[in-house]
């Protein structure tokens, strides 16, 4: 196995178990574009490359199904899985944020939501964070004007406010953990930069290694970018590391895509047999980077 990928896998092993999270990454990144359903055996074959025991994977799949993330279809002795409504809604909300995000233009104004009801606050927290809102105070949510407001926050009091540079930047620092996000981007770049060098030198990369590298990279990148509010460029610190991280991710992803899809051609199957070919949307990922 190529040295950069081996090091990434060793780093994964030192972290708390994230098998369930990696399963969701596999579905969102690789299975949804190819019909949405996959045989359990395909997933077990992939997790072998990470030295994750089949029993651990089966337990994670059962837990994800029990929690409403996956649906299982039993055909004879074989189990096939697809994203359930909960998982699909989460994936649909995340896909643009990860692959083709659009930052709002900076107009000098913020969208301010006031949520007095504690139940409303808790119910809408995840959706607001995913939409790019930050919270400087309990019950107060803010985002640059133009960011769509999730339906679950429809009962909030909505205001539009302007902010001068100093007060606006102070509001930003108290609403989003930008320093923490920046550090996560830097760590991502350091982890995967050697893989870009390996691909750039046209070193031989098997389809198994290509698929493994693709999934682990998106798994890591997703964990960072979904906590990034994607603020307008004018509001970001100078030399914001998210730009370099995104360019790196794009180059590696495009470099790995052909061989990684060959792994799915060879190993992927669903109830009807081999997985169908991916649609055109797969090739459009990261095209804005």
C-alpha positions as YAML, in Angstrom:
chain: A
units: angstrom
residues:
- id: 1
  name: UNK
  ca: [0.00, 0.00, 0.00]
- id: 2
  name: UNK
  ca: [1.40, 3.46, -0.85]
- id: 3
  name: UNK
  ca: [3.10, 5.09, 2.12]
- id: 4
  name: UNK
  ca: [0.87, 8.25, 2.34]
- id: 5
  name: UNK
  ca: [-2.29, 6.14, 2.52]
- id: 6
  name: UNK
  ca: [-0.78, 3.77, 5.08]
- id: 7
  name: UNK
  ca: [0.00, 6.73, 7.33]
- id: 8
  name: UNK
  ca: [-3.56, 8.09, 6.97]
- id: 9
  name: UNK
  ca: [-5.00, 4.70, 7.95]
- id: 10
  name: UNK
  ca: [-2.68, 4.50, 10.96]
- id: 11
  name: UNK
  ca: [-3.89, 7.94, 12.04]
- id: 12
  name: UNK
  ca: [-7.49, 6.74, 11.71]
- id: 13
  name: UNK
  ca: [-6.77, 3.77, 13.97]
- id: 14
  name: UNK
  ca: [-5.54, 6.12, 16.72]
- id: 15
  name: UNK
  ca: [-8.86, 7.96, 16.78]
- id: 16
  name: UNK
  ca: [-12.05, 6.82, 18.56]
- id: 17
  name: UNK
  ca: [-14.09, 4.40, 16.46]
- id: 18
  name: UNK
  ca: [-15.84, 6.20, 13.63]
- id: 19
  name: UNK
  ca: [-17.07, 3.17, 11.69]
- id: 20
  name: UNK
  ca: [-20.67, 4.42, 11.52]
- id: 21
  name: UNK
  ca: [-19.57, 7.84, 10.31]
- id: 22
  name: UNK
  ca: [-17.38, 6.27, 7.60]
- id: 23
  name: UNK
  ca: [-20.35, 4.16, 6.49]
- id: 24
  name: UNK
  ca: [-22.39, 7.33, 5.96]
- id: 25
  name: UNK
  ca: [-19.48, 8.84, 4.00]
- id: 26
  name: UNK
  ca: [-19.38, 5.76, 1.74]
- id: 27
  name: UNK
  ca: [-23.10, 6.04, 1.04]
- id: 28
  name: UNK
  ca: [-23.12, 9.78, 0.45]
- id: 29
  name: UNK
  ca: [-19.96, 9.94, -1.63]
- id: 30
  name: UNK
  ca: [-19.99, 6.66, -3.57]
- id: 31
  name: UNK
  ca: [-23.26, 4.74, -3.33]
- id: 32
  name: UNK
  ca: [-25.92, 7.44, -3.79]
- id: 33
  name: UNK
  ca: [-24.49, 8.44, -7.21]
- id: 34
  name: UNK
  ca: [-24.72, 4.79, -8.27]
- id: 35
  name: UNK
  ca: [-28.31, 3.96, -7.43]
- id: 36
  name: UNK
  ca: [-28.30, 4.29, -3.64]
- id: 37
  name: UNK
  ca: [-28.42, 0.62, -2.62]
- id: 38
  name: UNK
  ca: [-25.46, -1.66, -1.89]
- id: 39
  name: UNK
  ca: [-24.81, -5.21, -0.72]
- id: 40
  name: UNK
  ca: [-23.37, -5.58, 2.77]
- id: 41
  name: UNK
  ca: [-20.57, -7.69, 1.30]
- id: 42
  name: UNK
  ca: [-19.35, -4.69, -0.72]
- id: 43
  name: UNK
  ca: [-19.02, -2.65, 2.46]
- id: 44
  name: UNK
  ca: [-17.26, -5.48, 4.29]
- id: 45
  name: UNK
  ca: [-14.76, -5.72, 1.42]
- id: 46
  name: UNK
  ca: [-13.99, -2.03, 1.73]
- id: 47
  name: UNK
  ca: [-13.57, -2.09, 5.52]
- id: 48
  name: UNK
  ca: [-11.03, -4.90, 5.16]
- id: 49
  name: UNK
  ca: [-8.64, -2.30, 3.74]
- id: 50
  name: UNK
  ca: [-8.94, -0.40, 7.05]
- id: 51
  name: UNK
  ca: [-8.44, -3.56, 9.13]
- id: 52
  name: UNK
  ca: [-11.88, -3.08, 10.68]
- id: 53
  name: UNK
  ca: [-13.44, -6.39, 11.67]
- id: 54
  name: UNK
  ca: [-16.65, -7.46, 9.94]
- id: 55
  name: UNK
  ca: [-18.39, -7.79, 13.30]
- id: 56
  name: UNK
  ca: [-17.68, -4.13, 14.06]
- id: 57
  name: UNK
  ca: [-19.11, -3.15, 10.67]
- id: 58
  name: UNK
  ca: [-22.24, -5.29, 11.14]
- id: 59
  name: UNK
  ca: [-22.82, -3.74, 14.55]
- id: 60
  name: UNK
  ca: [-22.44, -0.24, 13.10]
- id: 61
  name: UNK
  ca: [-24.88, -1.06, 10.28]
- id: 62
  name: UNK
  ca: [-27.47, -2.39, 12.74]
- id: 63
  name: UNK
  ca: [-27.11, 0.69, 14.91]
- id: 64
  name: UNK
  ca: [-27.47, 3.03, 11.91]
- id: 65
  name: UNK
  ca: [-30.59, 1.15, 10.82]
- id: 66
  name: UNK
  ca: [-32.07, 1.27, 14.33]
- id: 67
  name: UNK
  ca: [-31.37, 5.01, 14.52]
- id: 68
  name: UNK
  ca: [-33.17, 5.65, 11.24]
- id: 69
  name: UNK
  ca: [-30.14, 6.41, 9.06]
- id: 70
  name: UNK
  ca: [-30.30, 3.27, 6.91]
- id: 71
  name: UNK
  ca: [-32.93, 0.87, 5.58]
- id: 72
  name: UNK
  ca: [-32.17, -2.83, 5.18]
- id: 73
  name: UNK
  ca: [-33.61, -5.07, 2.45]
- id: 74
  name: UNK
  ca: [-33.15, -8.81, 2.94]
- id: 75
  name: UNK
  ca: [-32.99, -10.96, -0.20]
- id: 76
  name: UNK
  ca: [-32.43, -14.57, 0.76]
- id: 77
  name: UNK
  ca: [-29.37, -14.60, 3.01]
- id: 78
  name: UNK
  ca: [-28.02, -11.32, 1.62]
- id: 79
  name: UNK
  ca: [-28.58, -7.90, 3.16]
- id: 80
  name: UNK
  ca: [-28.74, -4.71, 1.11]
- id: 81
  name: UNK
  ca: [-28.76, -1.19, 2.52]
- id: 82
  name: UNK
  ca: [-29.74, 2.28, 1.38]
- id: 83
  name: UNK
  ca: [-30.09, 5.64, 3.11]
- id: 84
  name: UNK
  ca: [-33.40, 6.03, 4.93]
- id: 85
  name: UNK
  ca: [-35.33, 9.30, 4.80]
- id: 86
  name: UNK
  ca: [-33.37, 10.70, 7.76]
- id: 87
  name: UNK
  ca: [-30.04, 9.84, 6.16]
- id: 88
  name: UNK
  ca: [-31.09, 11.07, 2.73]
- id: 89
  name: UNK
  ca: [-32.30, 14.42, 4.05]
- id: 90
  name: UNK
  ca: [-29.02, 14.90, 5.93]
- id: 91
  name: UNK
  ca: [-27.06, 13.94, 2.82]
- id: 92
  name: UNK
  ca: [-29.05, 16.27, 0.55]
- id: 93
  name: UNK
  ca: [-28.45, 19.16, 2.96]
- id: 94
  name: UNK
  ca: [-24.73, 18.41, 3.18]
- id: 95
  name: UNK
  ca: [-23.90, 17.63, -0.45]
- id: 96
  name: UNK
  ca: [-23.75, 21.23, -1.68]
- id: 97
  name: UNK
  ca: [-21.87, 22.31, 1.43]
- id: 98
  name: UNK
  ca: [-19.19, 19.68, 0.80]
- id: 99
  name: UNK
  ca: [-18.88, 19.49, -2.98]
- id: 100
  name: UNK
  ca: [-20.16, 22.73, -4.51]
- id: 101
  name: UNK
  ca: [-20.77, 25.38, -1.82]
- id: 102
  name: UNK
  ca: [-21.90, 28.90, -2.62]
- id: 103
  name: UNK
  ca: [-20.90, 31.63, -0.19]
- id: 104
  name: UNK
  ca: [-23.35, 34.56, -0.02]
- id: 105
  name: UNK
  ca: [-22.26, 37.94, -1.29]
- id: 106
  name: UNK
  ca: [-21.38, 40.34, 1.52]
- id: 107
  name: UNK
  ca: [-23.89, 43.19, 1.67]
- id: 108
  name: UNK
  ca: [-22.75, 44.63, 5.01]
- id: 109
  name: UNK
  ca: [-25.85, 43.25, 6.71]
- id: 110
  name: UNK
  ca: [-26.60, 40.26, 8.92]
- id: 111
  name: UNK
  ca: [-29.70, 38.11, 9.34]
- id: 112
  name: UNK
  ca: [-30.56, 37.96, 13.05]
- id: 113
  name: UNK
  ca: [-32.93, 35.35, 14.50]
- id: 114
  name: UNK
  ca: [-34.28, 35.54, 18.05]
- id: 115
  name: UNK
  ca: [-35.67, 32.31, 19.49]
- id: 116
  name: UNK
  ca: [-37.22, 32.75, 22.92]
- id: 117
  name: UNK
  ca: [-38.74, 29.28, 23.17]
- id: 118
  name: UNK
  ca: [-36.21, 26.77, 24.54]
- id: 119
  name: UNK
  ca: [-37.87, 23.85, 22.71]
- id: 120
  name: UNK
  ca: [-37.63, 25.73, 19.40]
- id: 121
  name: UNK
  ca: [-33.96, 26.47, 20.08]
- id: 122
  name: UNK
  ca: [-33.09, 22.82, 20.60]
- id: 123
  name: UNK
  ca: [-35.18, 21.55, 17.70]
- id: 124
  name: UNK
  ca: [-33.65, 23.97, 15.22]
- id: 125
  name: UNK
  ca: [-30.02, 24.00, 16.41]
- id: 126
  name: UNK
  ca: [-28.68, 21.39, 13.99]
- id: 127
  name: UNK
  ca: [-30.52, 22.81, 10.98]
- id: 128
  name: UNK
  ca: [-29.35, 26.36, 11.73]
- id: 129
  name: UNK
  ca: [-25.73, 25.30, 12.14]
- id: 130
  name: UNK
  ca: [-25.90, 23.31, 8.89]
- id: 131
  name: UNK
  ca: [-27.36, 26.34, 7.12]
- id: 132
  name: UNK
  ca: [-24.41, 28.49, 8.22]
- id: 133
  name: UNK
  ca: [-25.82, 30.31, 11.26]
- id: 134
  name: UNK
  ca: [-23.69, 31.01, 14.32]
- id: 135
  name: UNK
  ca: [-24.82, 31.78, 17.86]
- id: 136
  name: UNK
  ca: [-23.16, 34.53, 19.93]
- id: 137
  name: UNK
  ca: [-25.73, 34.16, 22.75]
- id: 138
  name: UNK
  ca: [-28.34, 31.55, 23.75]
- id: 139
  name: UNK
  ca: [-31.41, 31.96, 21.57]
- id: 140
  name: UNK
  ca: [-29.65, 34.35, 19.16]
- id: 141
  name: UNK
  ca: [-28.58, 33.15, 15.71]
- id: 142
  name: UNK
  ca: [-26.80, 35.16, 13.04]
- id: 143
  name: UNK
  ca: [-25.67, 34.77, 9.44]
- id: 144
  name: UNK
  ca: [-24.77, 37.08, 6.56]
- id: 145
  name: UNK
  ca: [-27.91, 38.42, 4.90]
- id: 146
  name: UNK
  ca: [-29.07, 36.12, 2.12]
- id: 147
  name: UNK
  ca: [-28.47, 32.81, 3.88]
- id: 148
  name: UNK
  ca: [-31.69, 30.74, 3.60]
- id: 149
  name: UNK
  ca: [-33.51, 30.24, 6.91]
- id: 150
  name: UNK
  ca: [-34.42, 26.59, 7.66]
- id: 151
  name: UNK
  ca: [-38.13, 25.82, 7.94]
- id: 152
  name: UNK
  ca: [-37.69, 24.61, 11.52]
- id: 153
  name: UNK
  ca: [-36.77, 28.17, 12.51]
- id: 154
  name: UNK
  ca: [-39.88, 29.70, 10.95]
- id: 155
  name: UNK
  ca: [-41.22, 30.83, 14.36]
- id: 156
  name: UNK
  ca: [-38.13, 32.89, 15.17]
- id: 157
  name: UNK
  ca: [-38.25, 36.69, 15.29]
- id: 158
  name: UNK
  ca: [-36.33, 37.81, 12.23]
- id: 159
  name: UNK
  ca: [-34.33, 41.04, 12.02]
- id: 160
  name: UNK
  ca: [-31.81, 42.42, 9.56]
- id: 161
  name: UNK
  ca: [-28.99, 44.45, 11.07]
- id: 162
  name: UNK
  ca: [-25.92, 46.21, 9.71]
- id: 163
  name: UNK
  ca: [-22.50, 46.03, 11.33]
- id: 164
  name: UNK
  ca: [-19.42, 48.15, 10.89]
- id: 165
  name: UNK
  ca: [-16.10, 46.38, 10.36]
- id: 166
  name: UNK
  ca: [-14.95, 46.28, 14.00]
- id: 167
  name: UNK
  ca: [-18.26, 45.33, 15.55]
- id: 168
  name: UNK
  ca: [-18.99, 42.94, 12.71]
- id: 169
  name: UNK
  ca: [-15.71, 41.09, 13.20]
- id: 170
  name: UNK
  ca: [-16.27, 40.92, 16.96]
- id: 171
  name: UNK
  ca: [-19.71, 39.47, 16.28]
- id: 172
  name: UNK
  ca: [-18.12, 36.90, 13.97]
- id: 173
  name: UNK
  ca: [-15.54, 35.84, 16.54]
- id: 174
  name: UNK
  ca: [-18.24, 35.31, 19.15]
- id: 175
  name: UNK
  ca: [-20.61, 33.48, 16.80]
- id: 176
  name: UNK
  ca: [-18.36, 30.94, 15.09]
- id: 177
  name: UNK
  ca: [-15.23, 29.09, 16.28]
- id: 178
  name: UNK
  ca: [-13.24, 30.23, 13.24]
- id: 179
  name: UNK
  ca: [-9.87, 29.58, 14.91]
- id: 180
  name: UNK
  ca: [-10.84, 25.99, 15.59]
- id: 181
  name: UNK
  ca: [-12.11, 25.54, 12.02]
- id: 182
  name: UNK
  ca: [-8.91, 27.06, 10.64]
- id: 183
  name: UNK
  ca: [-6.80, 24.65, 12.71]
- id: 184
  name: UNK
  ca: [-8.87, 21.72, 11.40]
- id: 185
  name: UNK
  ca: [-8.30, 22.85, 7.80]
- id: 186
  name: UNK
  ca: [-4.54, 23.09, 8.41]
- id: 187
  name: UNK
  ca: [-4.49, 19.59, 9.91]
- id: 188
  name: UNK
  ca: [-6.45, 18.24, 6.93]
- id: 189
  name: UNK
  ca: [-3.99, 19.82, 4.49]
- id: 190
  name: UNK
  ca: [-0.95, 18.42, 6.31]
- id: 191
  name: UNK
  ca: [-2.51, 14.96, 6.41]
- id: 192
  name: UNK
  ca: [-3.41, 14.73, 2.72]
- id: 193
  name: UNK
  ca: [-0.73, 16.86, 1.01]
- id: 194
  name: UNK
  ca: [1.60, 13.82, 0.67]
- id: 195
  name: UNK
  ca: [-1.17, 12.01, -1.20]
- id: 196
  name: UNK
  ca: [-1.38, 14.84, -3.73]
- id: 197
  name: UNK
  ca: [2.37, 14.55, -4.27]
- id: 198
  name: UNK
  ca: [2.04, 10.81, -4.80]
- id: 199
  name: UNK
  ca: [-0.68, 11.29, -7.42]
- id: 200
  name: UNK
  ca: [1.19, 14.17, -9.04]
- id: 201
  name: UNK
  ca: [4.26, 11.96, -9.55]
- id: 202
  name: UNK
  ca: [1.96, 9.43, -11.24]
- id: 203
  name: UNK
  ca: [2.92, 6.73, -8.78]
- id: 204
  name: UNK
  ca: [0.98, 3.53, -9.29]
- id: 205
  name: UNK
  ca: [-2.25, 3.52, -7.29]
- id: 206
  name: UNK
  ca: [-4.45, 0.42, -7.34]
- id: 207
  name: UNK
  ca: [-8.20, 0.83, -7.61]
- id: 208
  name: UNK
  ca: [-8.51, -0.49, -4.03]
- id: 209
  name: UNK
  ca: [-6.11, 2.13, -2.70]
- id: 210
  name: UNK
  ca: [-7.79, 4.84, -4.80]
- id: 211
  name: UNK
  ca: [-11.23, 4.05, -3.38]
- id: 212
  name: UNK
  ca: [-9.90, 3.84, 0.18]
- id: 213
  name: UNK
  ca: [-8.05, 7.16, -0.17]
- id: 214
  name: UNK
  ca: [-11.11, 8.85, -1.70]
- id: 215
  name: UNK
  ca: [-13.44, 7.77, 1.11]
- id: 216
  name: UNK
  ca: [-11.03, 8.64, 3.92]
- id: 217
  name: UNK
  ca: [-10.29, 12.05, 2.41]
- id: 218
  name: UNK
  ca: [-13.98, 12.95, 2.06]
- id: 219
  name: UNK
  ca: [-14.61, 11.55, 5.54]
- id: 220
  name: UNK
  ca: [-11.98, 13.91, 7.00]
- id: 221
  name: UNK
  ca: [-12.94, 16.87, 4.80]
- id: 222
  name: UNK
  ca: [-16.65, 16.49, 5.56]
- id: 223
  name: UNK
  ca: [-15.98, 16.64, 9.29]
- id: 224
  name: UNK
  ca: [-14.23, 19.99, 8.81]
- id: 225
  name: UNK
  ca: [-16.29, 21.70, 6.13]
- id: 226
  name: UNK
  ca: [-19.66, 20.97, 7.74]
- id: 227
  name: UNK
  ca: [-18.52, 23.15, 10.66]
- id: 228
  name: UNK
  ca: [-17.47, 25.94, 8.31]
- id: 229
  name: UNK
  ca: [-20.20, 28.62, 8.00]
- id: 230
  name: UNK
  ca: [-18.89, 29.47, 4.49]
- id: 231
  name: UNK
  ca: [-18.80, 33.18, 5.23]
- id: 232
  name: UNK
  ca: [-18.29, 35.74, 2.44]
- id: 233
  name: UNK
  ca: [-14.63, 36.24, 1.55]
- id: 234
  name: UNK
  ca: [-14.76, 39.81, 2.88]
- id: 235
  name: UNK
  ca: [-15.47, 38.51, 6.39]
- id: 236
  name: UNK
  ca: [-12.80, 35.82, 6.51]
- id: 237
  name: UNK
  ca: [-9.35, 36.28, 8.02]
- id: 238
  name: UNK
  ca: [-6.50, 36.83, 5.57]
- id: 239
  name: UNK
  ca: [-4.92, 33.63, 4.26]
- id: 240
  name: UNK
  ca: [-7.97, 31.61, 5.29]
- id: 241
  name: UNK
  ca: [-6.77, 27.95, 5.11]
- id: 242
  name: UNK
  ca: [-10.14, 26.70, 3.88]
- id: 243
  name: UNK
  ca: [-9.30, 27.83, 0.35]
- id: 244
  name: UNK
  ca: [-6.10, 25.77, 0.18]
- id: 245
  name: UNK
  ca: [-7.82, 22.78, 1.77]
- id: 246
  name: UNK
  ca: [-10.60, 22.89, -0.80]
- id: 247
  name: UNK
  ca: [-8.19, 23.13, -3.73]
- id: 248
  name: UNK
  ca: [-6.19, 20.21, -2.32]
- id: 249
  name: UNK
  ca: [-9.35, 18.16, -1.89]
- id: 250
  name: UNK
  ca: [-10.44, 18.92, -5.44]
- id: 251
  name: UNK
  ca: [-7.13, 17.90, -7.01]
- id: 252
  name: UNK
  ca: [-6.90, 14.66, -5.08]
- id: 253
  name: UNK
  ca: [-10.57, 13.78, -5.60]
- id: 254
  name: UNK
  ca: [-10.36, 14.27, -9.36]
- id: 255
  name: UNK
  ca: [-7.11, 12.33, -9.47]
- id: 256
  name: UNK
  ca: [-8.61, 9.38, -7.57]
- id: 257
  name: UNK
  ca: [-12.03, 9.30, -9.21]
- id: 258
  name: UNK
  ca: [-11.38, 7.07, -12.27]
- id: 259
  name: UNK
  ca: [-9.56, 4.31, -10.39]
- id: 260
  name: UNK
  ca: [-11.91, 4.49, -7.39]
- id: 261
  name: UNK
  ca: [-14.92, 4.05, -9.67]
- id: 262
  name: UNK
  ca: [-13.21, 0.98, -11.15]
- id: 263
  name: UNK
  ca: [-13.17, -0.50, -7.64]
- id: 264
  name: UNK
  ca: [-16.93, -0.03, -7.46]
- id: 265
  name: UNK
  ca: [-17.32, -1.56, -10.94]
- id: 266
  name: UNK
  ca: [-15.44, -4.61, -9.73]
- id: 267
  name: UNK
  ca: [-16.78, -4.97, -6.18]
- id: 268
  name: UNK
  ca: [-20.07, -3.06, -5.95]
- id: 269
  name: UNK
  ca: [-23.40, -4.81, -6.24]
- id: 270
  name: UNK
  ca: [-27.04, -4.33, -5.26]
- id: 271
  name: UNK
  ca: [-30.24, -6.39, -5.47]
- id: 272
  name: UNK
  ca: [-30.12, -6.37, -9.29]
- id: 273
  name: UNK
  ca: [-26.44, -7.23, -9.66]
- id: 274
  name: UNK
  ca: [-23.62, -4.82, -10.52]
- id: 275
  name: UNK
  ca: [-24.05, -1.20, -9.46]
- id: 276
  name: UNK
  ca: [-25.32, 1.10, -12.22]
- id: 277
  name: UNK
  ca: [-22.94, 3.71, -13.63]
- id: 278
  name: UNK
  ca: [-22.81, 7.05, -11.85]
- id: 279
  name: UNK
  ca: [-24.74, 10.00, -13.25]
- id: 280
  name: UNK
  ca: [-23.23, 13.21, -14.56]
- id: 281
  name: UNK
  ca: [-23.50, 14.87, -11.14]
- id: 282
  name: UNK
  ca: [-20.50, 12.88, -9.90]
- id: 283
  name: UNK
  ca: [-18.23, 14.56, -12.45]
- id: 284
  name: UNK
  ca: [-19.48, 17.98, -11.41]
- id: 285
  name: UNK
  ca: [-18.24, 17.70, -7.85]
- id: 286
  name: UNK
  ca: [-15.68, 20.33, -6.87]
- id: 287
  name: UNK
  ca: [-15.99, 21.98, -10.29]
- id: 288
  name: UNK
  ca: [-16.17, 25.41, -8.63]
- id: 289
  name: UNK
  ca: [-12.95, 24.99, -6.62]
...
